[in-house]
Amino acid sequence: MNVISRLRDPLTVGRVIGDVVDPFSRSISLRVRYCNKEVNNGYELKPSQIITQPRVDVGGHDLRTFFTLVMVDPDAPSPSDPNLREYLHWMVTDIPATTGASFGQEIVCYESPRPFVGIHRFVFVLFRQLGRQTVYAPGWRQNFNTRDFAELYNLGSPVAALYFNCQRQNGCGGRRL
């Protein structure tokens, strides 16, 4: 990827590259859907649309290849003070190529995003595993670090990433501040 196209890359524009991962070349398809709503980089979804875990489809060619999927919020608890960065919302390992997250092992259960302040980015990052059952759950959700996690398990650079934006919905009653 040349410099001009990298600058236009939605992951760069949305600061996912930089805040969550280093520059990488996408080599596997990653499709994420909440109900019938496809997730595209930078799209905004409402908290009411993301209550249940999404359907995630992973590409690839070799069924003997396995992937790890992490979903993080690099803006927790607020984009102006992300002192819990990155908050881990979901982790699935041992996803066989050409299948989806439902065929893997959910080792950190899905926690529905509930941003309170500001616009949050929710990032899905997909890694190729060295083998099956080689990745384990961290002991915490807050202050998770995708780069450190990848290094710990020798996952290398991501093979795909995708993100959406979400902010608190109005109309919950009471005054708006």
Contacts in CASP RR format, 6 or more apart in sequence:
PFRMAT RR
TARGET T0000
AUTHOR 0000-0000-0000
METHOD contacts of the structure
MODEL  1
MNVISRLRDPLTVGRVIGDVVDPFSRSISLRVRYCNKEVNNGYELKPSQI
ITQPRVDVGGHDLRTFFTLVMVDPDAPSPSDPNLREYLHWMVTDIPATTG
ASFGQEIVCYESPRPFVGIHRFVFVLFRQLGRQTVYAPGWRQNFNTRDFA
ELYNLGSPVAALYFNCQRQNGCGGRRL
1 9 0 8 1.000
1 25 0 8 1.000
6 12 0 8 1.000
6 23 0 8 1.000
7 13 0 8 1.000
9 17 0 8 1.000
10 41 0 8 1.000
10 42 0 8 1.000
10 163 0 8 1.000
11 17 0 8 1.000
11 21 0 8 1.000
11 41 0 8 1.000
11 161 0 8 1.000
11 163 0 8 1.000
12 23 0 8 1.000
14 41 0 8 1.000
14 42 0 8 1.000
14 121 0 8 1.000
14 163 0 8 1.000
15 121 0 8 1.000
16 74 0 8 1.000
16 121 0 8 1.000
16 123 0 8 1.000
16 161 0 8 1.000
16 163 0 8 1.000
17 23 0 8 1.000
17 24 0 8 1.000
19 74 0 8 1.000
19 85 0 8 1.000
19 121 0 8 1.000
20 72 0 8 1.000
20 74 0 8 1.000
20 86 0 8 1.000
20 123 0 8 1.000
20 125 0 8 1.000
20 146 0 8 1.000
20 147 0 8 1.000
20 161 0 8 1.000
21 125 0 8 1.000
21 146 0 8 1.000
21 147 0 8 1.000
21 157 0 8 1.000
21 158 0 8 1.000
21 161 0 8 1.000
22 147 0 8 1.000
22 157 0 8 1.000
24 157 0 8 1.000
24 158 0 8 1.000
24 159 0 8 1.000
24 161 0 8 1.000
25 157 0 8 1.000
26 158 0 8 1.000
26 159 0 8 1.000
26 160 0 8 1.000
26 161 0 8 1.000
27 159 0 8 1.000
27 160 0 8 1.000
28 58 0 8 1.000
28 59 0 8 1.000
28 60 0 8 1.000
28 67 0 8 1.000
28 97 0 8 1.000
28 126 0 8 1.000
28 128 0 8 1.000
28 159 0 8 1.000
28 160 0 8 1.000
29 57 0 8 1.000
29 58 0 8 1.000
29 59 0 8 1.000
29 60 0 8 1.000
29 160 0 8 1.000
30 56 0 8 1.000
30 57 0 8 1.000
30 58 0 8 1.000
30 59 0 8 1.000
30 124 0 8 1.000
30 126 0 8 1.000
30 160 0 8 1.000
30 161 0 8 1.000
30 162 0 8 1.000
31 38 0 8 1.000
31 56 0 8 1.000
31 57 0 8 1.000
32 38 0 8 1.000
32 39 0 8 1.000
32 54 0 8 1.000
32 55 0 8 1.000
32 56 0 8 1.000
32 124 0 8 1.000
32 162 0 8 1.000
33 39 0 8 1.000
33 54 0 8 1.000
33 55 0 8 1.000
33 56 0 8 1.000
34 45 0 8 1.000
34 49 0 8 1.000
34 50 0 8 1.000
34 52 0 8 1.000
34 54 0 8 1.000
34 55 0 8 1.000
35 49 0 8 1.000
35 52 0 8 1.000
37 45 0 8 1.000
37 49 0 8 1.000
39 45 0 8 1.000
39 54 0 8 1.000
39 124 0 8 1.000
39 162 0 8 1.000
39 164 0 8 1.000
40 162 0 8 1.000
40 164 0 8 1.000
41 162 0 8 1.000
41 163 0 8 1.000
41 164 0 8 1.000
42 121 0 8 1.000
42 163 0 8 1.000
42 164 0 8 1.000
42 165 0 8 1.000
43 164 0 8 1.000
43 165 0 8 1.000
44 119 0 8 1.000
44 164 0 8 1.000
44 165 0 8 1.000
44 166 0 8 1.000
44 167 0 8 1.000
45 164 0 8 1.000
45 165 0 8 1.000
45 166 0 8 1.000
46 166 0 8 1.000
46 169 0 8 1.000
47 112 0 8 1.000
47 113 0 8 1.000
47 114 0 8 1.000
47 115 0 8 1.000
47 166 0 8 1.000
47 168 0 8 1.000
47 169 0 8 1.000
48 169 0 8 1.000
50 112 0 8 1.000
50 113 0 8 1.000
50 122 0 8 1.000
50 166 0 8 1.000
51 112 0 8 1.000
52 110 0 8 1.000
52 112 0 8 1.000
53 90 0 8 1.000
53 101 0 8 1.000
53 110 0 8 1.000
55 100 0 8 1.000
55 101 0 8 1.000
55 102 0 8 1.000
56 69 0 8 1.000
56 92 0 8 1.000
56 95 0 8 1.000
56 100 0 8 1.000
56 101 0 8 1.000
56 102 0 8 1.000
56 124 0 8 1.000
57 99 0 8 1.000
57 100 0 8 1.000
58 67 0 8 1.000
58 69 0 8 1.000
58 95 0 8 1.000
58 97 0 8 1.000
58 98 0 8 1.000
58 99 0 8 1.000
58 100 0 8 1.000
58 101 0 8 1.000
58 126 0 8 1.000
58 160 0 8 1.000
59 97 0 8 1.000
59 98 0 8 1.000
60 97 0 8 1.000
60 98 0 8 1.000
61 97 0 8 1.000
61 98 0 8 1.000
62 97 0 8 1.000
63 96 0 8 1.000
63 97 0 8 1.000
63 98 0 8 1.000
64 97 0 8 1.000
65 96 0 8 1.000
65 97 0 8 1.000
65 128 0 8 1.000
65 129 0 8 1.000
66 93 0 8 1.000
66 94 0 8 1.000
66 95 0 8 1.000
66 96 0 8 1.000
66 97 0 8 1.000
66 128 0 8 1.000
66 129 0 8 1.000
66 131 0 8 1.000
66 132 0 8 1.000
67 95 0 8 1.000
67 96 0 8 1.000
67 97 0 8 1.000
67 126 0 8 1.000
67 127 0 8 1.000
67 128 0 8 1.000
67 129 0 8 1.000
67 159 0 8 1.000
68 91 0 8 1.000
68 92 0 8 1.000
68 93 0 8 1.000
68 94 0 8 1.000
68 95 0 8 1.000
68 126 0 8 1.000
68 127 0 8 1.000
68 129 0 8 1.000
68 135 0 8 1.000
68 153 0 8 1.000
68 155 0 8 1.000
69 90 0 8 1.000
69 91 0 8 1.000
69 92 0 8 1.000
69 93 0 8 1.000
69 95 0 8 1.000
69 101 0 8 1.000
69 124 0 8 1.000
69 125 0 8 1.000
69 126 0 8 1.000
69 127 0 8 1.000
70 88 0 8 1.000
70 90 0 8 1.000
70 91 0 8 1.000
70 124 0 8 1.000
70 125 0 8 1.000
70 127 0 8 1.000
70 144 0 8 1.000
70 146 0 8 1.000
70 149 0 8 1.000
71 88 0 8 1.000
71 89 0 8 1.000
71 90 0 8 1.000
71 91 0 8 1.000
71 110 0 8 1.000
71 122 0 8 1.000
71 123 0 8 1.000
71 124 0 8 1.000
71 125 0 8 1.000
72 86 0 8 1.000
72 87 0 8 1.000
72 88 0 8 1.000
72 89 0 8 1.000
72 122 0 8 1.000
72 123 0 8 1.000
72 125 0 8 1.000
72 144 0 8 1.000
72 146 0 8 1.000
73 85 0 8 1.000
73 86 0 8 1.000
73 87 0 8 1.000
73 89 0 8 1.000
73 113 0 8 1.000
73 115 0 8 1.000
73 120 0 8 1.000
73 121 0 8 1.000
73 122 0 8 1.000
73 123 0 8 1.000
74 82 0 8 1.000
74 85 0 8 1.000
74 86 0 8 1.000
74 121 0 8 1.000
74 123 0 8 1.000
75 82 0 8 1.000
75 85 0 8 1.000
75 115 0 8 1.000
75 118 0 8 1.000
75 119 0 8 1.000
75 120 0 8 1.000
75 121 0 8 1.000
76 82 0 8 1.000
76 84 0 8 1.000
76 85 0 8 1.000
76 86 0 8 1.000
76 87 0 8 1.000
76 120 0 8 1.000
76 142 0 8 1.000
77 83 0 8 1.000
77 84 0 8 1.000
77 116 0 8 1.000
77 117 0 8 1.000
78 116 0 8 1.000
78 117 0 8 1.000
78 118 0 8 1.000
79 117 0 8 1.000
79 118 0 8 1.000
79 119 0 8 1.000
79 120 0 8 1.000
80 117 0 8 1.000
80 118 0 8 1.000
84 142 0 8 1.000
84 143 0 8 1.000
85 143 0 8 1.000
86 123 0 8 1.000
86 143 0 8 1.000
86 144 0 8 1.000
86 145 0 8 1.000
86 146 0 8 1.000
87 141 0 8 1.000
87 142 0 8 1.000
87 144 0 8 1.000
88 108 0 8 1.000
88 138 0 8 1.000
88 140 0 8 1.000
88 141 0 8 1.000
88 142 0 8 1.000
88 144 0 8 1.000
89 110 0 8 1.000
89 111 0 8 1.000
89 112 0 8 1.000
89 113 0 8 1.000
89 122 0 8 1.000
89 141 0 8 1.000
90 106 0 8 1.000
90 108 0 8 1.000
90 109 0 8 1.000
90 110 0 8 1.000
90 111 0 8 1.000
91 106 0 8 1.000
91 107 0 8 1.000
91 108 0 8 1.000
91 137 0 8 1.000
91 138 0 8 1.000
92 101 0 8 1.000
92 104 0 8 1.000
92 105 0 8 1.000
92 106 0 8 1.000
92 107 0 8 1.000
93 104 0 8 1.000
93 105 0 8 1.000
93 107 0 8 1.000
93 129 0 8 1.000
93 133 0 8 1.000
93 135 0 8 1.000
93 136 0 8 1.000
94 104 0 8 1.000
94 105 0 8 1.000
94 129 0 8 1.000
94 132 0 8 1.000
94 133 0 8 1.000
94 135 0 8 1.000
95 101 0 8 1.000
95 103 0 8 1.000
95 104 0 8 1.000
96 103 0 8 1.000
96 104 0 8 1.000
107 135 0 8 1.000
107 136 0 8 1.000
107 137 0 8 1.000
108 137 0 8 1.000
108 138 0 8 1.000
108 141 0 8 1.000
111 141 0 8 1.000
113 120 0 8 1.000
113 122 0 8 1.000
113 166 0 8 1.000
114 168 0 8 1.000
115 166 0 8 1.000
115 167 0 8 1.000
115 168 0 8 1.000
116 168 0 8 1.000
117 168 0 8 1.000
118 167 0 8 1.000
118 168 0 8 1.000
119 165 0 8 1.000
119 166 0 8 1.000
119 167 0 8 1.000
120 165 0 8 1.000
120 166 0 8 1.000
120 167 0 8 1.000
121 163 0 8 1.000
121 164 0 8 1.000
121 165 0 8 1.000
122 163 0 8 1.000
122 164 0 8 1.000
122 165 0 8 1.000
122 166 0 8 1.000
123 146 0 8 1.000
123 161 0 8 1.000
123 162 0 8 1.000
123 163 0 8 1.000
124 161 0 8 1.000
124 162 0 8 1.000
124 163 0 8 1.000
125 146 0 8 1.000
125 158 0 8 1.000
125 160 0 8 1.000
125 161 0 8 1.000
126 158 0 8 1.000
126 159 0 8 1.000
126 160 0 8 1.000
126 161 0 8 1.000
127 150 0 8 1.000
127 155 0 8 1.000
127 156 0 8 1.000
127 158 0 8 1.000
127 159 0 8 1.000
128 155 0 8 1.000
128 156 0 8 1.000
128 159 0 8 1.000
129 135 0 8 1.000
129 153 0 8 1.000
129 155 0 8 1.000
130 153 0 8 1.000
130 154 0 8 1.000
130 155 0 8 1.000
134 153 0 8 1.000
135 153 0 8 1.000
135 155 0 8 1.000
136 153 0 8 1.000
138 144 0 8 1.000
138 149 0 8 1.000
149 155 0 8 1.000
150 156 0 8 1.000
150 157 0 8 1.000
150 158 0 8 1.000
170 176 0 8 1.000
END
